[in-house]
Amino acid sequence: MKLDRWRHLASVALVSVLAACTTSPPSAAPEASGQAGAPTSAPVASAAPASASASAASAAPTSAASLTPVGPLGGGPLLVYQVDGLLGDNAKTESVFTLDLGTGEQTKIGSVRRIADDFCCPEAVRWSTDRSRAFLWAGKYRGSVDLVARSVTRAPNRITLFNHDPSHKGDRLAWADGVTGTAETIVIGDLKGHELDRLALPAGAWGSTVAWSPDDKNLAVTTLRPIAVAMAGPGGDIFCCSIDHGVGANHLLIVPVDGSPIRDLLDDATAVVQDEAQPFPTPPPGEKSVSPRKTARYFGAPMWSPDGRTILLTRSVCEATWSYHHHPACHGSLSLVDTDSGAQTTLMDGIGVSGADWSPDGRKVAFISGSEGKDRLFVVDRDGHNLRAVTYAMGPISDRALVDWSPDGTWLAFWQWNAEGPEGRDRFDVWAIPLINGGVPRLVAEHATAAW
């Protein structure tokens, strides 16, 4: 379990994109293929009446894969980040353009040149609050888009880490630096990667993920801190070139940018200690125990509510296993955490969640959930009521799936897995669905990601 946590944190942003490395040229009305099935189980809304989850489970959302999307959409201009060319792993550039979903008008902004060590496939787009700038990820931070000058600037070579987060003002980046000392620090830098400030994290912190508050005054940080190195015991594997940090508990921290004291909102130390007290699982008859692992727990990237008073937090728990090569069953939860008191409200439990996102007014949460690749896009009120399945969604679960609301809260953009890409290769396509008047999902862009 020790370095498995590091392996997870270092690779979680790549899980979805490394498998999807091909594309087709953009098309106004392509035929989508691959019939989708209904998920085998629906999320359980912890705070909602029993009828809410039952309603979602019995719903029959439209299979986006069975549609031929045509015509203008609506919801306002969408910024699209897309691979150029037929095969993503052979593509030389990635394009950025705005797409007006009301008129269908497309405006090219620029492109990013891909080089040999780049990771495949557009993964995420983030706007600044004033919508003058946007930021791109494809496995790692790729660069920024100046919407005023209509230009795309590739991330400088000095920016090499994965978990960068741009300020909402769009003038700074924050990232975790573990190069020196006994704990990571949070670096505040400009868009060229030059260090402006450095904030110390508590002793032993590592594997940190950073998120700016809406007012850019605080950072929410999920990190691991060691409980006791002596608890590490046998069976933990050491990921190449990394450090054995011992057994760690997940923590959610609030780190003021002005250097004020850090607040530790919550952790799962008690559960981790209980996990470590359990023996390794016994292998089935005829099987040999190889690099057994204890139960592993992860916090997803924190997501602030629009008013900055609540953090949306996903958690995953993967069961202990008798062999590293035997993939354990995993489940998770979706919780709200009060940023003042640390009080928690569980929205969903016992589920796999990806791509959770707040509605613009902070009253609802959208997320993708499902099992065995049969996933759905759900919407639920922030109090856990009115859970409903909107449509068939992404496919393979990932922590970094696309779910994004339009500014007026009437549309959702999401990923759909296309398992029948060119030459049998797979990819993610961007779709959008209106949330009023029984909307039908429409294809927006192939082998791409996007944001309103």
DRENDO-1510 file (C-alpha; in Angstrom, 1 decimal, always signed):
<recs>
REC; n; res; u; v; w
REC; 1; MET; +0.0; +0.0; +0.0 .
REC; 2; LYS; +2.9; +2.3; +0.6 .
REC; 3; LEU; +4.1; +3.3; -2.8 .
REC; 4; ASP; +0.9; +2.2; -4.5 .
REC; 5; ARG; -0.5; +5.5; -3.2 .
REC; 6; TRP; +2.3; +7.4; -5.0 .
REC; 7; ARG; +1.7; +5.3; -8.1 .
REC; 8; HIS; -1.9; +6.2; -8.0 .
REC; 9; LEU; -1.4; +9.9; -7.5 .
REC; 10; ALA; +1.3; +10.1; -10.2 .
REC; 11; SER; -0.7; +8.3; -12.8 .
REC; 12; VAL; -4.4; +9.1; -12.0 .
REC; 13; ALA; -4.4; +11.9; -14.5 .
REC; 14; LEU; -3.1; +9.5; -17.2 .
REC; 15; VAL; -5.5; +6.6; -16.8 .
REC; 16; SER; -8.1; +7.9; -19.2 .
REC; 17; VAL; -5.8; +9.5; -21.7 .
REC; 18; LEU; -3.1; +6.9; -22.3 .
REC; 19; ALA; -5.7; +4.5; -23.5 .
REC; 20; ALA; -7.2; +6.9; -26.0 .
REC; 21; CYS; -4.6; +7.9; -28.6 .
REC; 22; THR; -6.4; +8.2; -31.9 .
REC; 23; THR; -8.8; +10.5; -33.5 .
REC; 24; SER; -10.9; +11.3; -36.6 .
REC; 25; PRO; -11.0; +14.7; -38.3 .
REC; 26; PRO; -13.8; +17.0; -37.0 .
REC; 27; SER; -17.2; +16.5; -38.5 .
REC; 28; ALA; -20.4; +18.4; -38.3 .
REC; 29; ALA; -22.6; +15.4; -38.0 .
REC; 30; PRO; -20.6; +12.1; -37.7 .
REC; 31; GLU; -22.2; +8.8; -37.1 .
REC; 32; ALA; -21.6; +7.6; -33.6 .
REC; 33; SER; -21.2; +3.8; -33.1 .
REC; 34; GLY; -21.2; +1.2; -30.4 .
REC; 35; GLN; -24.5; +0.6; -28.6 .
REC; 36; ALA; -24.4; +1.4; -24.9 .
REC; 37; GLY; -25.9; -0.7; -22.2 .
REC; 38; ALA; -27.5; +0.4; -18.8 .
REC; 39; PRO; -25.3; +0.3; -15.8 .
REC; 40; THR; -25.6; -2.8; -13.5 .
REC; 41; SER; -26.0; -0.6; -10.5 .
REC; 42; ALA; -26.9; +3.0; -9.6 .
REC; 43; PRO; -25.3; +5.2; -6.9 .
REC; 44; VAL; -26.9; +5.3; -3.5 .
REC; 45; ALA; -27.7; +8.8; -2.3 .
REC; 46; SER; -26.9; +8.9; +1.4 .
REC; 47; ALA; -28.8; +12.1; +2.1 .
REC; 48; ALA; -31.6; +11.5; -0.3 .
REC; 49; PRO; -34.9; +9.5; +0.1 .
REC; 50; ALA; -34.7; +5.9; -1.0 .
REC; 51; SER; -37.0; +6.7; -3.9 .
REC; 52; ALA; -34.3; +9.0; -5.4 .
REC; 53; SER; -31.8; +6.3; -6.1 .
REC; 54; ALA; -34.5; +3.9; -7.1 .
REC; 55; SER; -35.7; +6.4; -9.7 .
REC; 56; ALA; -32.3; +6.9; -11.1 .
REC; 57; ALA; -31.6; +3.2; -11.2 .
REC; 58; SER; -34.8; +2.5; -13.2 .
REC; 59; ALA; -34.3; +5.5; -15.6 .
REC; 60; ALA; -33.5; +4.8; -19.2 .
REC; 61; PRO; -31.2; +7.6; -20.3 .
REC; 62; THR; -30.7; +7.9; -24.0 .
REC; 63; SER; -27.8; +6.1; -25.4 .
REC; 64; ALA; -25.6; +8.8; -27.0 .
REC; 65; ALA; -23.9; +6.1; -29.1 .
REC; 66; SER; -27.2; +5.4; -30.9 .
REC; 67; LEU; -27.7; +9.0; -32.1 .
REC; 68; THR; -26.8; +10.9; -35.2 .
REC; 69; PRO; -26.3; +14.4; -33.7 .
REC; 70; VAL; -27.1; +17.3; -36.2 .
REC; 71; GLY; -27.7; +21.0; -36.1 .
REC; 72; PRO; -26.9; +23.8; -33.7 .
REC; 73; LEU; -26.9; +23.0; -30.0 .
REC; 74; GLY; -27.1; +26.0; -27.5 .
REC; 75; GLY; -25.6; +26.8; -24.2 .
REC; 76; GLY; -23.1; +29.4; -25.4 .
REC; 77; PRO; -19.5; +29.3; -26.7 .
REC; 78; LEU; -17.5; +26.2; -25.8 .
REC; 79; LEU; -13.7; +26.1; -25.8 .
REC; 80; VAL; -12.6; +22.9; -27.4 .
REC; 81; TYR; -9.1; +21.3; -27.2 .
REC; 82; GLN; -8.7; +18.6; -29.9 .
REC; 83; VAL; -6.1; +16.3; -31.4 .
REC; 84; ASP; -5.3; +17.0; -35.1 .
REC; 85; GLY; -5.0; +14.2; -37.6 .
REC; 86; LEU; -6.3; +10.7; -37.9 .
REC; 87; LEU; -4.2; +8.9; -35.2 .
REC; 88; GLY; -3.5; +10.7; -32.0 .
REC; 89; ASP; -0.2; +9.1; -31.3 .
REC; 90; ASN; +1.1; +10.2; -34.7 .
REC; 91; ALA; -0.5; +13.7; -34.6 .
REC; 92; LYS; +1.9; +16.7; -34.8 .
REC; 93; THR; -0.4; +19.3; -33.3 .
REC; 94; GLU; -3.5; +19.8; -31.1 .
REC; 95; SER; -5.9; +22.6; -31.9 .
REC; 96; VAL; -7.8; +25.0; -29.7 .
REC; 97; PHE; -11.0; +26.6; -31.0 .
REC; 98; THR; -14.3; +28.1; -29.7 .
REC; 99; LEU; -17.5; +26.6; -30.8 .
REC; 100; ASP; -20.8; +28.5; -30.5 .
REC; 101; LEU; -23.3; +25.8; -29.8 .
REC; 102; GLY; -26.2; +28.1; -30.6 .
REC; 103; THR; -25.0; +28.9; -34.2 .
REC; 104; GLY; -22.5; +26.2; -34.9 .
REC; 105; GLU; -19.9; +28.8; -35.6 .
REC; 106; GLN; -16.3; +27.6; -35.1 .
REC; 107; THR; -13.4; +30.0; -34.5 .
REC; 108; LYS; -9.8; +28.8; -34.5 .
REC; 109; ILE; -7.6; +30.2; -31.7 .
REC; 110; GLY; -4.3; +28.4; -32.2 .
REC; 111; SER; -2.5; +25.1; -31.8 .
REC; 112; VAL; +0.0; +23.4; -29.5 .
REC; 113; ARG; +2.9; +21.4; -31.1 .
REC; 114; ARG; +3.2; +17.9; -29.8 .
REC; 115; ILE; +6.7; +16.5; -29.2 .
REC; 116; ALA; +7.9; +12.9; -28.6 .
REC; 117; ASP; +7.6; +12.9; -24.8 .
REC; 118; ASP; +4.1; +14.3; -24.7 .
REC; 119; PHE; +1.2; +12.2; -23.3 .
REC; 120; CYS; -1.6; +11.4; -25.6 .
REC; 121; CYS; -4.9; +13.1; -25.7 .
REC; 122; PRO; -6.5; +16.3; -24.5 .
REC; 123; GLU; -7.6; +15.9; -21.0 .
REC; 124; ALA; -8.9; +19.1; -19.4 .
REC; 125; VAL; -9.5; +22.8; -20.0 .
REC; 126; ARG; -9.9; +25.5; -17.3 .
REC; 127; TRP; -11.1; +29.1; -17.8 .
REC; 128; SER; -10.0; +32.1; -15.8 .
REC; 129; THR; -12.9; +33.9; -14.0 .
REC; 130; ASP; -12.9; +36.8; -16.5 .
REC; 131; ARG; -12.8; +34.3; -19.4 .
REC; 132; SER; -9.8; +36.1; -21.0 .
REC; 133; ARG; -7.5; +33.1; -20.5 .
REC; 134; ALA; -7.8; +29.3; -20.4 .
REC; 135; PHE; -5.4; +26.5; -19.5 .
REC; 136; LEU; -4.8; +23.1; -21.1 .
REC; 137; TRP; -3.8; +19.6; -19.9 .
REC; 138; ALA; -3.0; +16.5; -21.8 .
REC; 139; GLY; -1.6; +14.1; -19.2 .
REC; 140; LYS; +0.4; +17.1; -17.8 .
REC; 141; TYR; +0.0; +20.9; -17.9 .
REC; 142; ARG; +0.4; +21.8; -21.6 .
REC; 143; GLY; +0.0; +25.6; -21.7 .
REC; 144; SER; -2.3; +28.6; -21.7 .
REC; 145; VAL; -4.7; +30.2; -24.2 .
REC; 146; ASP; -5.0; +34.0; -24.5 .
REC; 147; LEU; -8.5; +34.6; -25.7 .
REC; 148; VAL; -8.0; +38.3; -26.2 .
REC; 149; ALA; -4.8; +37.9; -28.4 .
REC; 150; ARG; -6.2; +34.6; -29.8 .
REC; 151; SER; -3.0; +32.7; -29.2 .
REC; 152; VAL; -1.8; +29.5; -27.5 .
REC; 153; THR; +1.4; +29.4; -25.5 .
REC; 154; ARG; +3.0; +26.1; -24.8 .
REC; 155; ALA; +4.1; +25.5; -21.2 .
REC; 156; PRO; +7.8; +26.3; -20.8 .
REC; 157; ASN; +10.2; +23.4; -20.3 .
REC; 158; ARG; +10.8; +24.4; -16.7 .
REC; 159; ILE; +7.2; +23.4; -15.9 .
REC; 160; THR; +7.5; +19.6; -15.8 .
REC; 161; LEU; +5.2; +18.4; -13.0 .
REC; 162; PHE; +1.7; +17.1; -13.4 .
REC; 163; ASN; -0.5; +18.7; -10.7 .
REC; 164; HIS; -0.4; +22.4; -11.6 .
REC; 165; ASP; -3.5; +24.4; -10.8 .
REC; 166; PRO; -4.1; +27.9; -12.3 .
REC; 167; SER; -5.5; +30.7; -10.1 .
REC; 168; HIS; -9.0; +31.9; -11.0 .
REC; 169; LYS; -7.6; +35.3; -11.9 .
REC; 170; GLY; -5.4; +33.4; -14.4 .
REC; 171; ASP; -2.1; +35.1; -13.5 .
REC; 172; ARG; -0.5; +32.4; -11.3 .
REC; 173; LEU; +0.1; +28.6; -11.0 .
REC; 174; ALA; +0.4; +26.5; -7.9 .
REC; 175; TRP; +2.0; +23.1; -7.6 .
REC; 176; ALA; +3.6; +20.7; -5.1 .
REC; 177; ASP; +7.4; +20.5; -5.1 .
REC; 178; GLY; +9.0; +17.4; -3.4 .
REC; 179; VAL; +12.5; +17.9; -4.6 .
REC; 180; THR; +14.0; +19.1; -1.3 .
REC; 181; GLY; +13.4; +18.6; +2.4 .
REC; 182; THR; +11.4; +16.1; +4.3 .
REC; 183; ALA; +8.0; +17.3; +3.1 .
REC; 184; GLU; +6.6; +18.8; +0.0 .
REC; 185; THR; +6.1; +22.6; -0.4 .
REC; 186; ILE; +3.6; +24.4; -2.4 .
REC; 187; VAL; +5.1; +26.7; -5.0 .
REC; 188; ILE; +3.3; +29.8; -6.3 .
REC; 189; GLY; +4.7; +30.7; -9.8 .
REC; 190; ASP; +3.9; +32.9; -12.8 .
REC; 191; LEU; +2.7; +31.4; -16.0 .
REC; 192; LYS; +6.3; +31.0; -17.2 .
REC; 193; GLY; +7.1; +28.8; -14.2 .
REC; 194; HIS; +9.2; +31.4; -12.3 .
REC; 195; GLU; +8.8; +31.0; -8.5 .
REC; 196; LEU; +7.0; +33.8; -6.7 .
REC; 197; ASP; +6.4; +32.3; -3.3 .
REC; 198; ARG; +6.8; +29.0; -1.5 .
REC; 199; LEU; +4.5; +27.6; +1.2 .
REC; 200; ALA; +5.6; +24.9; +3.6 .
REC; 201; LEU; +3.3; +21.9; +4.2 .
REC; 202; PRO; +3.2; +19.8; +7.4 .
REC; 203; ALA; +6.0; +17.4; +8.1 .
REC; 204; GLY; +6.1; +14.3; +5.9 .
REC; 205; ALA; +3.5; +15.6; +3.4 .
REC; 206; TRP; +3.8; +14.0; -0.1 .
REC; 207; GLY; +1.7; +13.2; -3.2 .
REC; 208; SER; -0.1; +16.5; -2.9 .
REC; 209; THR; -2.8; +17.9; -5.2 .
REC; 210; VAL; -3.6; +21.6; -5.2 .
REC; 211; ALA; -6.8; +23.6; -5.9 .
REC; 212; TRP; -7.3; +27.4; -5.6 .
REC; 213; SER; -10.3; +28.8; -3.8 .
REC; 214; PRO; -12.6; +31.0; -5.9 .
REC; 215; ASP; -11.1; +34.2; -4.4 .
REC; 216; ASP; -7.6; +32.9; -4.9 .
REC; 217; LYS; -6.8; +33.5; -1.1 .
REC; 218; ASN; -6.5; +29.8; -0.1 .
REC; 219; LEU; -5.4; +26.5; -1.5 .
REC; 220; ALA; -7.2; +23.2; -0.8 .
REC; 221; VAL; -4.5; +20.5; -0.7 .
REC; 222; THR; -5.1; +16.8; -0.5 .
REC; 223; THR; -1.9; +15.1; +0.7 .
REC; 224; LEU; -0.5; +12.0; +2.4 .
REC; 225; ARG; +1.2; +12.2; +5.8 .
REC; 226; PRO; +3.0; +9.2; +7.4 .
REC; 227; ILE; +1.4; +7.5; +10.4 .
REC; 228; ALA; +4.3; +5.4; +11.4 .
REC; 229; VAL; +7.0; +4.1; +9.1 .
REC; 230; ALA; +7.3; +1.0; +11.3 .
REC; 231; MET; +3.8; +0.0; +10.2 .
REC; 232; ALA; +4.9; -0.4; +6.6 .
REC; 233; GLY; +5.6; -4.1; +7.0 .
REC; 234; PRO; +6.3; -6.6; +4.2 .
REC; 235; GLY; +4.5; -6.6; +0.9 .
REC; 236; GLY; +4.7; -3.0; -0.3 .
REC; 237; ASP; +6.3; -2.5; -3.6 .
REC; 238; ILE; +8.6; +0.5; -4.3 .
REC; 239; PHE; +7.7; +2.4; -7.5 .
REC; 240; CYS; +10.8; +3.2; -9.7 .
REC; 241; CYS; +12.9; +6.1; -8.5 .
REC; 242; SER; +10.5; +7.0; -5.7 .
REC; 243; ILE; +10.9; +7.2; -1.9 .
REC; 244; ASP; +9.4; +4.7; +0.6 .
REC; 245; HIS; +7.3; +7.1; +2.7 .
REC; 246; GLY; +5.8; +4.3; +4.8 .
REC; 247; VAL; +2.1; +4.1; +5.6 .
REC; 248; GLY; +0.3; +7.4; +5.1 .
REC; 249; ALA; -3.1; +8.8; +5.8 .
REC; 250; ASN; -4.9; +11.1; +3.4 .
REC; 251; HIS; -5.4; +14.7; +4.7 .
REC; 252; LEU; -7.4; +17.6; +3.4 .
REC; 253; LEU; -5.7; +20.9; +4.2 .
REC; 254; ILE; -6.6; +24.6; +3.8 .
REC; 255; VAL; -3.4; +26.5; +3.0 .
REC; 256; PRO; -3.7; +30.3; +3.1 .
REC; 257; VAL; -1.7; +31.9; +0.3 .
REC; 258; ASP; -0.6; +34.8; +2.6 .
REC; 259; GLY; +1.3; +32.3; +4.9 .
REC; 260; SER; -1.3; +32.2; +7.7 .
REC; 261; PRO; -1.5; +28.9; +9.7 .
REC; 262; ILE; -2.6; +25.8; +7.8 .
REC; 263; ARG; -5.9; +24.1; +8.8 .
REC; 264; ASP; -6.1; +20.3; +8.7 .
REC; 265; LEU; -9.8; +19.8; +7.9 .
REC; 266; LEU; -10.0; +16.0; +7.9 .
REC; 267; ASP; -8.1; +12.8; +7.5 .
REC; 268; ASP; -8.6; +9.0; +7.2 .
REC; 269; ALA; -5.9; +8.1; +9.7 .
REC; 270; THR; -8.2; +6.0; +11.9 .
REC; 271; ALA; -9.4; +3.9; +9.0 .
REC; 272; VAL; -5.8; +3.4; +7.7 .
REC; 273; VAL; -4.7; +2.2; +11.1 .
REC; 274; GLN; -7.5; -0.3; +11.2 .
REC; 275; ASP; -6.6; -1.5; +7.6 .
REC; 276; GLU; -3.0; -2.0; +8.6 .
REC; 277; ALA; -4.0; -4.1; +11.6 .
REC; 278; GLN; -5.7; -6.7; +9.3 .
REC; 279; PRO; -3.6; -9.6; +7.9 .
REC; 280; PHE; -2.8; -9.9; +4.2 .
REC; 281; PRO; -5.5; -11.8; +2.3 .
REC; 282; THR; -4.9; -15.5; +1.8 .
REC; 283; PRO; -4.4; -16.5; -1.9 .
REC; 284; PRO; -6.8; -18.9; -3.6 .
REC; 285; PRO; -5.8; -22.6; -3.7 .
REC; 286; GLY; -2.9; -23.1; -6.1 .
REC; 287; GLU; -2.0; -19.4; -6.2 .
REC; 288; LYS; +1.1; -17.9; -4.6 .
REC; 289; SER; +1.1; -14.7; -2.6 .
REC; 290; VAL; +3.2; -12.1; -4.6 .
REC; 291; SER; +3.6; -8.5; -3.3 .
REC; 292; PRO; +0.3; -8.6; -1.3 .
REC; 293; ARG; -1.3; -5.2; -0.5 .
REC; 294; LYS; -3.4; -3.9; +2.3 .
REC; 295; THR; -6.5; -1.8; +1.7 .
REC; 296; ALA; -5.6; +1.4; -0.1 .
REC; 297; ARG; -7.5; +4.7; +0.3 .
REC; 298; TYR; -7.3; +7.8; -1.9 .
REC; 299; PHE; -8.7; +11.3; -1.8 .
REC; 300; GLY; -9.5; +12.8; -5.2 .
REC; 301; ALA; -8.7; +16.4; -6.2 .
REC; 302; PRO; -10.7; +18.8; -4.1 .
REC; 303; MET; -13.2; +21.0; -5.8 .
REC; 304; TRP; -14.4; +24.3; -4.3 .
REC; 305; SER; -18.0; +25.4; -4.5 .
REC; 306; PRO; -18.7; +28.7; -6.3 .
REC; 307; ASP; -19.1; +30.5; -2.9 .
REC; 308; GLY; -15.9; +29.0; -1.5 .
REC; 309; ARG; -17.7; +27.6; +1.6 .
REC; 310; THR; -17.7; +23.9; +0.7 .
REC; 311; ILE; -15.3; +21.4; -0.9 .
REC; 312; LEU; -16.5; +18.5; -3.1 .
REC; 313; LEU; -14.3; +15.5; -2.3 .
REC; 314; THR; -14.3; +12.1; -3.9 .
REC; 315; ARG; -12.7; +9.1; -2.0 .
REC; 316; SER; -11.8; +5.7; -3.3 .
REC; 317; VAL; -11.2; +2.5; -1.3 .
REC; 318; CYS; -9.5; -0.5; -2.9 .
REC; 319; GLU; -9.7; -3.7; -1.0 .
REC; 320; ALA; -6.7; -5.6; +0.2 .
REC; 321; THR; -5.3; -8.2; -2.2 .
REC; 322; TRP; -3.0; -11.2; -2.0 .
REC; 323; SER; -1.1; -10.2; -5.1 .
REC; 324; TYR; -0.1; -6.9; -6.8 .
REC; 325; HIS; -1.1; -8.5; -10.1 .
REC; 326; HIS; -4.6; -9.2; -8.8 .
REC; 327; HIS; -6.7; -6.1; -9.2 .
REC; 328; PRO; -8.9; -5.6; -6.1 .
REC; 329; ALA; -12.4; -4.4; -6.0 .
REC; 330; CYS; -12.7; -0.7; -5.4 .
REC; 331; HIS; -15.6; +1.6; -4.3 .
REC; 332; GLY; -15.9; +5.2; -3.3 .
REC; 333; SER; -17.9; +8.1; -2.0 .
REC; 334; LEU; -18.8; +11.7; -2.8 .
REC; 335; SER; -18.8; +14.1; +0.1 .
REC; 336; LEU; -19.2; +17.8; +0.9 .
REC; 337; VAL; -16.8; +19.3; +3.4 .
REC; 338; ASP; -17.5; +22.6; +5.1 .
REC; 339; THR; -14.3; +24.7; +4.8 .
REC; 340; ASP; -14.8; +26.4; +8.2 .
REC; 341; SER; -15.7; +23.5; +10.4 .
REC; 342; GLY; -14.6; +20.4; +8.4 .
REC; 343; ALA; -18.1; +18.9; +8.9 .
REC; 344; GLN; -18.9; +16.3; +6.2 .
REC; 345; THR; -22.1; +15.5; +4.4 .
REC; 346; THR; -22.0; +12.3; +2.3 .
REC; 347; LEU; -23.9; +12.7; -1.0 .
REC; 348; MET; -23.2; +9.2; -2.4 .
REC; 349; ASP; -21.5; +6.1; -1.0 .
REC; 350; GLY; -20.4; +2.8; -2.3 .
REC; 351; ILE; -19.9; +4.1; -5.9 .
REC; 352; GLY; -17.1; +4.8; -8.3 .
REC; 353; VAL; -17.2; +8.6; -9.1 .
REC; 354; SER; -15.4; +10.5; -11.8 .
REC; 355; GLY; -15.6; +14.1; -13.1 .
REC; 356; ALA; -17.8; +15.6; -10.3 .
REC; 357; ASP; -18.5; +19.3; -10.9 .
REC; 358; TRP; -20.6; +22.0; -9.2 .
REC; 359; SER; -23.4; +23.8; -11.1 .
REC; 360; PRO; -22.7; +27.5; -11.6 .
REC; 361; ASP; -25.1; +28.5; -8.8 .
REC; 362; GLY; -23.7; +25.8; -6.4 .
REC; 363; ARG; -27.0; +24.1; -5.9 .
REC; 364; LYS; -26.3; +20.9; -7.8 .
REC; 365; VAL; -23.5; +18.5; -8.5 .
REC; 366; ALA; -23.1; +16.5; -11.7 .
REC; 367; PHE; -20.9; +13.4; -11.9 .
REC; 368; ILE; -20.3; +10.2; -13.8 .
REC; 369; SER; -20.8; +6.8; -12.1 .
REC; 370; GLY; -21.3; +3.2; -13.0 .
REC; 371; SER; -19.7; -0.2; -13.2 .
REC; 372; GLU; -18.1; -2.4; -15.8 .
REC; 373; GLY; -17.9; +0.4; -18.3 .
REC; 374; LYS; -21.6; +1.0; -18.2 .
REC; 375; ASP; -21.6; +4.5; -16.8 .
REC; 376; ARG; -24.2; +7.3; -16.6 .
REC; 377; LEU; -24.1; +11.0; -16.1 .
REC; 378; PHE; -26.0; +11.9; -12.9 .
REC; 379; VAL; -27.2; +15.2; -11.4 .
REC; 380; VAL; -28.1; +15.6; -7.7 .
REC; 381; ASP; -29.0; +18.5; -5.4 .
REC; 382; ARG; -26.3; +19.5; -2.9 .
REC; 383; ASP; -28.4; +18.2; -0.1 .
REC; 384; GLY; -28.5; +14.7; -1.7 .
REC; 385; HIS; -32.1; +14.9; -2.9 .
REC; 386; ASN; -33.4; +14.6; -6.5 .
REC; 387; LEU; -30.8; +12.2; -7.9 .
REC; 388; ARG; -31.5; +11.6; -11.5 .
REC; 389; ALA; -29.7; +9.8; -14.4 .
REC; 390; VAL; -29.3; +12.2; -17.3 .
REC; 391; THR; -27.7; +10.0; -20.0 .
REC; 392; TYR; -25.2; +7.3; -20.8 .
REC; 393; ALA; -21.8; +8.8; -20.3 .
REC; 394; MET; -18.1; +8.2; -20.4 .
REC; 395; GLY; -17.2; +4.5; -20.3 .
REC; 396; PRO; -14.0; +3.7; -18.5 .
REC; 397; ILE; -14.0; +5.4; -15.1 .
REC; 398; SER; -11.3; +8.0; -14.4 .
REC; 399; ASP; -10.7; +10.6; -11.8 .
REC; 400; ARG; -10.3; +13.2; -14.5 .
REC; 401; ALA; -13.3; +12.6; -16.6 .
REC; 402; LEU; -15.0; +15.6; -18.4 .
REC; 403; VAL; -18.1; +16.9; -16.7 .
REC; 404; ASP; -18.7; +20.6; -17.2 .
REC; 405; TRP; -21.8; +22.9; -16.8 .
REC; 406; SER; -22.7; +25.7; -19.2 .
REC; 407; PRO; -22.6; +29.2; -17.5 .
REC; 408; ASP; -26.4; +29.3; -17.4 .
REC; 409; GLY; -26.6; +25.8; -15.9 .
REC; 410; THR; -28.8; +24.5; -18.7 .
REC; 411; TRP; -26.3; +22.2; -20.4 .
REC; 412; LEU; -23.7; +19.7; -19.5 .
REC; 413; ALA; -20.7; +18.7; -21.6 .
REC; 414; PHE; -19.3; +15.2; -20.9 .
REC; 415; TRP; -17.0; +12.6; -22.3 .
REC; 416; GLN; -18.2; +9.5; -24.2 .
REC; 417; TRP; -15.9; +6.6; -24.8 .
REC; 418; ASN; -15.7; +5.7; -28.5 .
REC; 419; ALA; -14.5; +2.1; -28.8 .
REC; 420; GLU; -14.6; +2.0; -32.6 .
REC; 421; GLY; -12.1; +4.6; -33.6 .
REC; 422; PRO; -9.9; +4.4; -36.6 .
REC; 423; GLU; -8.0; +1.1; -37.0 .
REC; 424; GLY; -9.8; -0.2; -34.0 .
REC; 425; ARG; -8.2; +2.4; -31.7 .
REC; 426; ASP; -10.2; +4.0; -28.9 .
REC; 427; ARG; -10.8; +7.6; -27.9 .
REC; 428; PHE; -12.9; +10.0; -25.9 .
REC; 429; ASP; -15.4; +12.3; -27.7 .
REC; 430; VAL; -17.1; +15.4; -26.3 .
REC; 431; TRP; -20.9; +15.4; -26.1 .
REC; 432; ALA; -23.3; +17.9; -24.7 .
REC; 433; ILE; -26.9; +17.5; -23.4 .
REC; 434; PRO; -29.5; +20.1; -22.5 .
REC; 435; LEU; -31.0; +19.6; -19.0 .
REC; 436; ILE; -34.4; +21.0; -19.8 .
REC; 437; ASN; -37.3; +19.9; -22.0 .
REC; 438; GLY; -36.1; +16.3; -22.3 .
REC; 439; GLY; -32.9; +17.1; -24.1 .
REC; 440; VAL; -31.1; +14.8; -26.4 .
REC; 441; PRO; -27.2; +14.4; -26.2 .
REC; 442; ARG; -25.3; +15.8; -29.2 .
REC; 443; LEU; -21.8; +15.1; -30.4 .
REC; 444; VAL; -19.5; +18.2; -30.1 .
REC; 445; ALA; -16.0; +17.1; -31.0 .
REC; 446; GLU; -14.1; +13.9; -31.6 .
REC; 447; HIS; -11.0; +12.9; -29.6 .
REC; 448; ALA; -11.1; +16.1; -27.6 .
REC; 449; THR; -12.0; +17.8; -24.3 .
REC; 450; ALA; -13.8; +21.1; -23.7 .
REC; 451; ALA; -15.1; +23.6; -21.2 .
REC; 452; TRP; -17.7; +26.3; -21.0 .
</recs>
